[in-house]
Amino acid sequence: METQYKLKSPAIKCLMKEAAELKDPTDHDHAQPLEDNLFEWHFTVRGPPDSDFDGGVYHGRIVLPPEYPMKPPSITLLMTNGRFDVHKKICLSISGHHPETWQLSWSIRTALLAIIGFMPTKGEGAIGSLDYSPEERRALAKKSQDFCCERCGSAMKIALLPLSSGSDSSQTDEEAKELARQISFKAEVNSSVKPSLTDLNHSFSLSEPQQEDRLETTLQDTTATYIQYTTGYIRRVQQQSQRRTSTSPAVPVQQPSANPNTDHTGSAVLIIILTLALAALIYLANEYIIDFEL
């Protein structure tokens, strides 16, 4: 798959790293990209215990934008579950419906925990949400074991490891509940204000060193992409100028006097604008990193 993509792309680097981290299934979740599309992932999550979804195993799809992790993914369920509509994008604070609340420190692993955590909550008319009766949801949870995805071939009976009663399993359930509580709280209280990284302590998704490393890596990749683009643009302008010079007539034709720098005014303005944008990005990233250290 690596040969199909530009490995210098920040999104490609990030997705390949996450694919390696999530390669092995756990007793609660698993997610991997399709063999022919790194930007489309299929996931499997176990229904939260002590809920109407207890005993169920649910399968869905995550589609990531080319700007990931700068922009959030879209999430859909591929099987009837009684909480989320099938083949319809879910409206969560962590999904593409709410890019204003998306956090750079979030990941596909965070999305899986969010789905588990939100399953027992009320739909309340949100896009892609359903409010089936407890009896219907429990019946669907039993039937879910028989589901097999035609696209990726995952069978729910063997998609996850057997459920254990150890501390890791209990910790995952608590992390999912806490994530759902914090995200929904931010969406209700500060829906018009962009949340800061210090407001939501997502140690359940990434540790602070991992979050800082993710920010620094994305910033470095973006800077390298900017430098590469700017250098290439200047080279193209120079080549075009040389071609115009080489194709000019041997006998000089009197032309109105003009400023020799006029041809390059547009490129200079563009370079200045891109430089200011890069400076703003560096400033914001440094602010995030400072928040982590505090």
N, C-alpha and C positions, 0 to 999 in steps of 0.2 A: 504493500500500500504506500510506503514511503516514497517510491519513485513517481507516484502520481501527483504529488504536491510539492510546492515550493517550501522547502524546509526552513527557509529564513523567515517565513511568515509567522508573526506572533501567535495567531490563532492555531496554526498547524502545530507549532511547538507545544502550546498549551494542551491541545487535545491529545497529542501523542503521549504526553507526560501523564495525563489523567487516565488514558486508556491502559497504560502500564500499571498505574496505581490500582485500578479497579478490575484488573484482569481476572483475579480469582474471586469467585462468588463467596458470599458470607451466608449466615443463616437468616439474614434480614433483607439483603439486597444484592443486586448485581447489575452492571451496565457495561456495554461494549458497543463500539461503532460497527456499522455494517461493513462487510468486506469491501464493498465497492463505493462507499461514501463515508468519509471521516466525519462529515457534518450531520449525519443521521445516526442516532444511537437508539438501541432498544434496551429497555430496562425491565427488571422484575423486582417487585417488593413484596414483603410479607405483610399481611394485615396486622394492625396493632393488637396486642393482647387485651383481654377484658373489654372488648368492643364488639360491635355487630360484625366486624370484619375478621375476627379471630379465627384462625384456621384457613383463611383465604390466601391465595398467592395471585398477584395481579401483574399484568404485563402492559407496557406502554412504549411510547416513542418520544424521544427528545430530538428536536431539530435545532441546530445551533447556527447563528448568523456568522457571516465571514468576519464580522468585527469582534467576535467572542475573544476574550472575556470582557470586552468593553460594553457589550450589549447582552441582554439576557436571552435564554433559549425559549422555545415554544414547547409545551408539554401536552401530550394527548394520551389517553388510555385506549387500548386496543381491544378490550374485553368488557363485557357488562359487569358492573360492580356495585351499582346502587348509590354511589357517591359522586362520581364524575361521569359526564356524558361520554359516549364512545365516539372516537374519531372527531372530537371537537376540542379545540385548544382550551386548556384550563386557565381560568383567570385567578392567578395567585400573585402575591406581591413579589414573588421570585421568578415569575414567568414574563414572557414577552408582552403581556397586557399592561405591565407596569414597569416600563424601563426607568421611570424616575426613582424607583425604590431599589433598583438593582445595585448590588455592591460588588466591587472588583474582587473582593476576597472570597466571594461565593464561587461554588464549583458545581459540577455534575453531582458529586457526592452530597452537596448541600441540597440540591434539588430532590434527590431520592429521600433524604430525611424529611424534607418539607412535605412530600407527598404522603409519607407514612403518618406524619404528625397531623396533617389536615384531614385525613380520612374520617376520624370520629367527629369532626366539627360539623356545624350546620352549614348547609349550602347558602341559605338566605338569598336565593335568586341570583347568585353570582354566575357569570358566563361559564358554561361548561359544568355547572354544579347540579346535582340531583339530591332529592330528599326522599329516598325510598323508605318504606317501613322497616323496622328492625327485623321482622320475620323475613321479608324479601331479601334483605342484605345477608342474613345468615344462610339462607338457601343458596344465594349466589356464591357465597364464600365456599360452600361445600362443592359446588359445581366447578369452581375455578381450577381445581386440581386437574381437570380433564382438558384444559385448554392447551393448544399447541399453535404457536405462531407460524403462519404459512410463509412469512417473509424471511425470518431469521432462523426458524426451525426450533426455537426454544420450547421445551415441554415443561409445564409448570410443576409436574411431579418431581422432576430432577433438576430444575433450574437453580435452586438454592440448596445450601447445606442443611442437613436435618437441624431442627430447632433445638437449641440447648438451653439449659436453665442457669448457665454460668453468669458471671458478673458482666462480661462483655455484651451478652444479649440484653440484659436489663439496662445497661448503660445506653445502648443504642435506642431503646424505647424511650428512655428519659430525655435523651438528646433530641429525638424527633418531637416530643411533646413541647420541650422548651423552645425549639426553633419555631414551631407553629404559633406558640403563644407570643413570642417576641415579634415575629413578622406581622402577625395580625394586629398586634397592639400598635406598631408603628404605622400600619396602613390606616387604622381608625383615628389615631390621635394626631399624627403629623402627616396626613395625606398630601398636604400642600407644601410641605417642607422637605427638602432633600435630607435624608438621614445621614449622620456622620458615622464614621467607622467606630468611634468611641461610644456611641449610643447603643450599638448592638455588639455584644461580646460573643462572637461566634467561635469560641474555642472548640466547640463540638465539631466544626467543619474543618478548620485549619488552625494550627497553633500560630501564635504571634510570629515566631521566626519564619514559618511557612508563608504567612500572609505578607510579611515584609519582603521575602524572597520573590513572591509572585509579583508584587508591585515593581520591584527593581528589575526583574526579568522583562516584564512588559514594557517598562520605560526604556530599557536598553534596546529592545527589539524595535520599538517605535522610533527611537532616535536613529538607529542604523538604517531603517527604512527611509526616513526623511533625508538623511545624508545621501543615500544611494539615489533617491529620486532627484534631489537638487543637483547632484553632480551630473547625472544623466541629462537633465534639462539644459544645463549650461553647455554641455558637450554638443547637444543637438543644435542649440542656437549658434555655436561657433561653426559647426559644419554647414549649416544653412548659409551663414555669412560668407564662408569660403566658396561655396558653390555659386553664389551670386557674383562674387568677384571673378571666378574663373570663367563664367559664361558671359561676362560683359563684353561689348564690342571692342575691337582693337583700336578704332578711332574714337577718341573721347568725344562725347556729346555734352554740350554745355547744359548743365542742370542748375536749377535754382539752388542757391546756397542753403545748406541745412546743417543742423547740429549733428556731428558724427555719432553722438551718443544716443540719438533718437531711436535707432533700431533696437537698442538694448534696454530702453526704458521699461517696457512691459515686463521683461524678465527680471529686472532689478526690483520692480514693485512686487512681483510674485514672490521672489526670494525673501524680501522683507516681511511679507505677510506670513509666509511659512515659518520664518524664524520666530516671529512673535507668537505664533500658535504653539511652536515647540517649547518656547520659554514658559508659556502658560501651563502646558502639560507637565513640564518638569516641576514647576512651582506647586501644582496640585498634588503630584505624586509625593513630593517632599513633605507637604502638609499631612498627607495620609500616614507616611512613615513616622513623622513626629508624633502623631496621635497614638500609634502603636507603642512607641517608646514610653509615652506617658501612662 
